[in-house]
Amino acid sequence: SPHTAQAGRTKNLELACKAIDGTILNPGDEFSFNKIVGERTAEKGYQKAIVYQTGGKSEAEEGGGVCQVSTAMYRLALLGGLEIAERSAAVYPVDYCEIGQEAAVSDQGLDLVLTNNTDAPLFLVVRVYAENDGQTMEWQLIGKENESRFSLVSEVETIDAPEEPVYVRDSEGRYATYADERIPVSEARPGYRATVSLVDENGETVRVVSEDTYDATAQIVYVGVQQRN
């Protein structure tokens, strides 16, 4: 049920945050999300929760939801002026940050890697607590203070979804049995081009952080292969 999936997601967030809390990065040190958090396995208490895949499909996997933690870490690092050594966009925009500001991670190799490029040690403090029937993550990056305050700005261009569906012959009869059946299995989705910039308190662009493209996808319709008698 949705509640269980949500509870699993919450548990996964808590475990990942606990692994990161108290991390110290000395000048020049690298922070690898996958090394610090480790594999997200059932043995470690990670639960199945929804993970979004290519083509708009969603599946429950152990550790689902930890991308919300890596995203929070990524945004904090950008605002703190740290160097980003490695970061991947999600396959499709997520609902917990502005487009282009996410950092996808996976046990299969996608990682978030940051470098402490300041000349002082950095301490990471992460807390997760319940608030108004939801969970709140509170992050602190304690170290040398920045000379100015930064913000992140996403500029987004929409790519129209294709009007024509893609028809797939359903030879295994998973969705459609007969040749005159047309069963939609996914919706058409627009795509996006997102440019994220780090902006100072005067609204001046300090640098462009990332440029990502999220592909538009056509609706997929399954067509049966059997003739009716």
PyMOL commands that set and color helices and strands:
alter all, ss='L'
color gray80, all
select helices_A, chain A and resi 2-20+33-37+42-44+54-56+67-79
alter helices_A, ss='H'
color red, helices_A
select strands_A, chain A and resi 24-25+30-32+48-52+58-62+83-86+113-115+122-131+134-142+151-159+166-169+182-186+191-199+205-214+220-223
alter strands_A, ss='S'
color yellow, strands_A
deselect
rebuild
show_as cartoon
